Amino acid sequence: MSHSVEQVEWASSEWVDSRLVPGVRFAVAKISLARRAEISRRMRGLMSELEFQSAGQGLTDRLAATEMEARIDRVYIEWGLQEVTGLEIDGAAATVETVVERGPEALCREIAACVRKQCHVSGEERKN
């Protein structure tokens, strides 16, 4: 008896067309066991600090929470963004570093949201 096994191909990243900056595409890393452990380790302290700052009532606390949210987005982008196409920044092809440092803020937020989506497991996925 012969068992034919089809090979499964897995791409470790997913291309996304920007909804906010037409013509821009970016590759976001898909989650794996090792990558989940890494992003969890990197986020643990930041999320605790954000929770603490968000609980404050003063202007300083709100500003600190806003800064923490930007730092968290940056970590997600640096961890999950693999490539950007269709974007030049200051006359040069965009890289992960230049997108974070000098790119459009709206694009950075969009990329961070896509990375977050890759990192979170839905209720249906948890059941399987």
Buried (B, 14 or more C-beta within 10 A) or exposed (E): EEEEEEEEEEEEBBEBEBEEBEEBBBBBBBBEEEBEEEBEEBBEEBEEBBEEBBEEEEEEBEEBBEEBBBEBBBBBBBBBBBEBEBBEBEEEEBBBEBBBEEBBEEBBBBBBEBBBBBBEEEEEEEEE
